[in-house]
Amino acid sequence: MKASRLVNIAGKSILKNKMRTLLTMLGIIIGVGAVIVMVAVGQGAKSEIQRRIDNLGTNMVVVTPGALNQGGVSQGAGSSNRLTIEDYKVLKQQALLLQHVSPVVITFAHIVGGAGNWRTGIQGVTPDFADIRAWKVTSGRFFDQADVNSNARVIVIGQTVASNLWPNQDPVGQEVRINRVPVKIIGVLAAKGQTAEGNDQDDVILAPYTTVQTRMSRHQFIPQIIASTATKEEIPSAEAEITQILRGAHKLASYDPSDFTVRNQTDLAQAASGTADVMTLLLAAIASISLLVGGIGIMNIMLVSVTERTREIGIRMAIGARGSDVLTQFLVEAIVMSIIGGLFGVGLGYAGSAIVQHTTGWKTSIEPAMVGIAIGFSAAVGIFFGYYPARKAAALDPIQALRYE
C-alpha cells in the first residue's frame, strides 16, 4: 500500500474521535513544548553568558601579581605586587604575539561637577585598552597616545557616571574635578551592563595612566596588565611568551616561582559554557518526562483502538491483507498522531518561550535544529509506543477477529 494511502487512512481513523485524539496528543504537545521552552531558556542563558564574557575583552590575556610566601605559607594571589609600568613597557617592546598591551592603574576618587559629585573607580590605561576590551565611545572620542605622553588631564566616562551627573545631556566638553585636579571629559563609553559577578561596567572613569599616576595616585606598582592576541589560537603561545619575558625582567632563576600570574578568558568561557550545557541538558531531560507520559497515552489509546476495530482487522485479513499491512497501518496512525502533536508542541514551545522572555526578561534562543529534533523525537515516540499495539493487531487470528462482538 502506498504511503500516501496509509497516511490518508490514518488521518480518517484519527478524526473519527476528535476529543480522544486531542487528549491522546496532549501529552506529546506538552512534552515537545516543554522541551523547546527549557532548551530555549538554556541556550539563551548560554548566549548571555558568552556575551558577558566577550564584554570582558577580545582574546584577552591578563597579568596580575602573584602570591607571596611568608614562612612557607602562601598569602594569596596579588600579595606579591611587583608589576610596574616598566613591565608593561618591556612587554610592549619585546612581545611578538601581543597585538595590544595596556597597564591598568586603579584608584578611587570623587568626581565633582554637573549635578553634584559621584565616587567611582578610575582606571589609568592606554588607548590599547579600548581595543582589548572592545569598548566603544558613543559620544566624543577616546584619548590617544599623545594624551598619554603629555599627561593630559582628559577622561572618558561610563554611562552610569554620565547619567548620574549629567542626566539627559551630553557631558562631553565639560570640565570636572577629581581629587581637586581639573580634568576635561572628552568621551562617553557605550553601555556594557553588568559582569557575570554583578559589577557595573558602566560605573567607571578611564584616563591616561600617566595622568592617574602623576596626578591622582602615587603608587609605584600596578595591579594589572592586560593584552590581546590577534586570534584565540595564539593565546597559549602568548601566555608562554609573557611568562618568559617577565621572568627575565624580574631576574628570576629557573627554580624561582613566578611572582605574577598570567590568565585568559578562554577557560572562563569554557567553564561557563559547560555549566550552561549541563543545565540545558538537565532541563530538557526533566521536560522529556512529559514526552514519556504522552507516549504511554498513545500506546493505551492504540490498544483501545485495536480492541474496538477487531472485526475491521478480521475483514481486512479475510480479503487478503497481510499481517505486515495491518501492523504498518496502525504504526502509521501512531506516528501521524505523534507528529501532529509534535507540530502543535513546537507552536506551544515558541509561544511559551516568547512568554518567558517577555515576563521574566530572560533571553531565549530557539535554533532550527532544535525544532527538527523535537519533531523527530515525537515521531520516534510514536514508533516506540505504537509498535506493541500495532504488533498485537497484526497477530490477531482472522477467524477469531471476525467472530469478535
N, C-alpha and C positions, 0 to 999 in steps of 0.2 A: 504494500500500500504506500502511496506517495506521502511524503512528509506533509505537504500542504493539506492533503485529505485528513491525515491524522490530527493535525492542529485544528482543522475545522470541526471534526467530530468532538475533540476535546473541549473546544470552546462552547459548543452546543450543550455538552454534558454539564459543564461548569455553570452555564447560565440557567439551567433548569431550576436550581435552588440558589437564588442570588444571596439571600441572607446567610445561609450556611456557608456559602463560598467566601463571603466577606469576612465572617467570623473566623474561618479557617486561615485566610490570608492575613488576618490581623497580626498574628504572631510574627510572620515574615516582615510585614510592613514596619512594625515597631522595632524589630530586630535590626533590619537594614538601616532604618532611620537613626536608631541609637548608635550604631557603629559609625555611621558617617559623621554624626554630630561629635562623638567622642574623639574620633581621629582628626576631625577638622579643628577641634579645640587644641589637641596635642600638637598638630602641625603648626597652628597659629602661634602657640607658645614657643615652639622651636624657632620659628622665623623671627619672633620678637626677641628671643634671647640672642640670636645671631646678629640682629640689627643693633642691639645694645653693645655687643662685643665689638662689632665693626666700628661703632662710635668711639671706642677707646683708641682706635688707631688702625692704620693700614700697614700690614706686615711689620708690626711694631716690635721692637726689642727694647727691654727696659733694664738699665743698670742701676742697682741700688747698693747701699753699703752692706757689708757682710756682717757676720756675727763675731763679737768679741768674746774671747775665752779668758776667764779670770779664775785662777785656782782650779783649772780643769773643768769649769762649768761654763757652758755657753750662755751668754747674756741675751741671746735672741737676735734675729735679723735687724740690721740697722744700728746695732750698738757700736760697731766699729766704723765710724764715719770718716773715711779717708778719701772720698770723692771730692775733687776740686775742679775748678774751671780749666786747669792745666790738663786734667784727664779728658775733658771734652775736646780741648784743642788738639791733643795728640791723636784722639780717635778721628777727628775731622781731617787731620793731615795724613794719617797712615792707613786707615781702614779702606780697603778697596771694594768691599761688598756692601758698604753702607751708602744708601742714596741720600739720606738726610740725617743730621745729628743735631741735637739741641740739649743744652743743660736745662734744668728746671730748678730755679731758686724760689723757695716758697716762704712767704711771710704773711702775717695777718695784720690788717690795719683798718682804720675808719676812713671812708671816703666822704668828704663833706662837699655838698653842692646840690643844686637842683632843689628838690622838695625837702631836703634835710640832710641826714647822714645815714650811712649804711656800713656795717662791719662785714668784711668778707675776706677771702683769701686772695693774695696777689701772687702770681707766678711770673717770675722773670725768665724769659725764653728768648729764642732767636726766631727769625722768620721761618726756619725749617719746621718749627713746632706746628704751624698751621698745616703743612703738607703731611707731616707724620700722623697727626690726629685727624686729618681730613676735616678741619674746622674752617668754615667759610664765614665771611662777613656779609651782612645784609645791607649795611649802610657804612659809608666811608671806606677805609682801607686798612690793611694790616701794616704794621711797621716793617721797614726794610732794614737791610744790613747797615745802611748809612746811619739810621737811627740808633742801632746798636753801637756802632763805632763812636758816635758822638755823645753817648749817654743821654740821648734825647728824652725830655720829660713828656712822653706821649704814652697813652694807654689805649687798649681795646677792651671793651666791657661786654659781659654776658647779658642775656635778655632779662634775667632776674634783677640784676643791678639797675639796668635801664628802666624797667617798668616800675621799680620802687622809687627811684629818684627823679625820673622824668616820665611820668605816666602820660600816655597819649601824645608824645612828642619825640622828635629825633634829637638825641643828645650830642650828636657829632658836632665838634667845634666848641663845645662847652669847656670851660676851664674849671677844674675842681682842685681840692687839696687832699693829699694823702699824707698823714703824719706831718702836716704843715708844709708839705712840699707841693707847690703848684704844678699841676700836670694838665695836659690837654687831651681830650677824648678825640681820637681820630677814626674810630670804627666801633661798630656793634656786631657781635657774633650772632650767627644764626642759631635758633633754638635747637637744643640737642636732647633735652629731657633728662631723666634720671639714669644713673648707672644701675647695674644689677644689684648693688648694695643699697640703693636708695639715695645716693648722694646727688645733689642738684648740680649738674654740669654747667648750668647757665648762671650760677651764682659765683662768678669768677671775674677777675681782672687780669689781663695779660699786659706785660710791659717788657721792654728790652732788659735782659738780665743784667747788663752793665748799670742801668739806671737803678734797678732794685738793689743791687749790691752796694752801690756807692751812695745812694740817697735814702733808701728805706730799710735796708738790712745790712749789717756789718759782718755777717757770718762768712768765714773763710771757706768752710766746707759746704757742699751742696747735697741735697737728699736724693737727687735723681738725675740720670742722663737717659734720654730716650733717643732712639734711632729707628730707621726703617730701611728695608731692603726693596729691591725692585720687584721681586717675586717671593711668594711664600716658600718656594723650594730652596731659596738661598738662606733662609733663617738659620738652620742648624750650622751651616758653614760660617755665617756672620757671627753667631754666638761664640764659636771657637776662635774666630779672629779677634773679637773684642777681648776675650779672656787672655789670649796671648799678648796683645798689645798692652793691656792694663797691668798684667803681672810684670811685664818688662818695665813699665813706667814706675811701678811701685817697688821695683827691685826685689821681687820675691824669689827665693830659692825654689828649686824643684820640689823640695819636701815641705815647703811652707803652704798652708791653706790660703786660698784666695780671700782677700779682705773685702770682697764685693760679690754681688750676686747678679747673674745675667738670666733674665726670663723673657718669655714671649707670650703672646695672646693665643697661640695655636692650641696649647694644652688646655687652656681655659675654655676655648671654644669647643674642643672635642669632648671635654668632660660635661659641659652644659648640654651639648647636642646629644650625647649618650644618655644623660638623665632624661631629657625630653623624649627620646625614643622609647626608653623603658616605660615612662608614664603613658605615652600614647599606646603602646602595646598592652599595658595593663588595662587602660580604659576600654580599648577595643575588645579585649578578652572578656571583660565584665559585660559589655553590651552584647557580645555574641551569645550569651546565655539566652537572650530573647529569641535568637535565631534557632537555638536548640529546642526551645519550647514551641516555637512555630512549626518546626519540622515534625515534632511529635503530634501536633494538632493535625497536620496534613496526613500523617500516617493513620491516625484514628478515623478521620473523615473518609479516607480512601478505603479503609476496611469496612466502614459502614456502607460505602457506595458499592463495594463488591458484593456484600450481602444483599443489598437492595436490587442489584442488577444480575442476580444469579441466573434467572430464566433467560435474560438477554444474552448472557455469555453462552448458555447452553444452545440457544438458537444459532448464534454465530458459529459455534463449533460444529453444529449439526449440518450447516450448509457449506462447510469447507474451511472455516477459519482455523488456523493452526494455533497452538499454544503460544508460540512466539508472537503472533499477531495480537492476541489478547494482552499479553504482557506489555508489548510496545504501546498499545492503546492506553492502558491505564498508567503506564510510566510517563507517557507524553502528557496526560491530564495533570499528573502531579508536577511535572516540570513547568507546564504552562501556568499553572496556578502559582508556583513559586516565583517565576519570572515576572508575572503581573504584580504579585505582591512586592517583589524587589523594586520594580519601577515606581510603584507608589511610595515605597520606602525611601527611594532616592529623593523624590519630591519632598517627603517629610523631612529628610535629612537636610536638604537645602533650606527649607523653611525654619527648621529648628536651629541651624547654625546662624541664620540671619537674626533670629530672635535672641539667641545667646549673645551675639556680638552687640546687638542694639541695647539690651537690658543691662548687661554686665560691663560692656566696654572691652571685653576680651577679644582679641583678634582671632578670627577663624580662617582656615585655609582649606579649600576642597580641591584636590587635584583630580583631573580626569581619570587617571589610572585607578584612583580610589573608587570611583563610581563603577568602572568596569569590573573591578574585583568584587564589589558588593553584589552586583547583578550576577556575576559568575558564581559567587558563593551561594546565593539564593537558589540558583539552578542546581548546584551540587546538593543542597539540602533537599530539593525536590527529588533528585535521583536517589539519594541515600535513603530517605524515609518513604519514598514511593515504591521502592523496589519490592519490599516484602508484600504489600497488598497486591501489587501487580503480579508477583510470582504466585501468590495464593490464587488469584483469579485464573491465571494460565494453567494451574494444576487441577482445576475443577474437572470432574468427570462429566461429559456432555449429557449422559442419560440421567445422572443424579441431578444435574443442574436443571434439566427440563421438567423433572418431577417436583422441583422446589416450589413451594407455595409462599 
